[in-house]
Amino acid sequence: KDLQSWNSRLRKVMNRLTRPRLLQMPIADFATEADRQYQMNKYVQRGFNYEEALASTDALVPRVERLLAEFDRLLPSQGRSLNEGGWSWDDLNTLPALRVLSCVKPLAWPPRVRKYVEVGRAYAWTISLAVPPVASRPSASAGRRLTQPP
C-alpha cells in the first residue's frame, strides 16, 4: 500500500521532468526530428506544455528528491529488490519509472536507490539475453513453459 501511494505521487510529477529530456536521449524511437515532433505533438494535443515543464525543473527536482528519499525507506535492508524474497511485480512496476528519471541530471539520488536501479537494470538485461524471443519459444503444446529465467 505504501509503495502504491508512492508510485502514484511520483507519476504525478515525473512526466514534467522526463518528457522534455527523453526527446534528447539517444533513443532509436527519437532518432529523427520527425520522430521527436510526432512524440511532442502527441502530448501537446493532450495539454502537455514542454516549455512550462522545463521551466518548472527547479520546483520539481526537490519534490522528486523527497520522493526518492521516501523510496529509500521502502527498500528492504538488502536493497536489491522491493521484497526480501527477491524480484517481484512490485519491482517490475517501479523500476521503469526510476530508470526514466535517470535522464534528469539535476536529481540527487540516495545511494541505495541508485544502486537498486543499477542492479535492476543489469538484472533485466541478463534476463532479456537469457529468454529467447517470442517467435523462438516452444509452444504450450510442446509441454515446456518458461516460468523462470534459465
Buried (B, 14 or more C-beta within 10 A) or exposed (E): EEBEEBBEBBEEBBBBBBBBBBBEEEEEEBEEEEBBEEBBEEBEEEEBEBEEBBEBBEEBBEBBBEBBEBBBEEBEEEBBBBBEEEBEEBBEEBBBBBBBBBBBEEBEBBEBBBBBBEBBBEBBEEEEEEBEEEEEEEEEEEEEEEEEEE
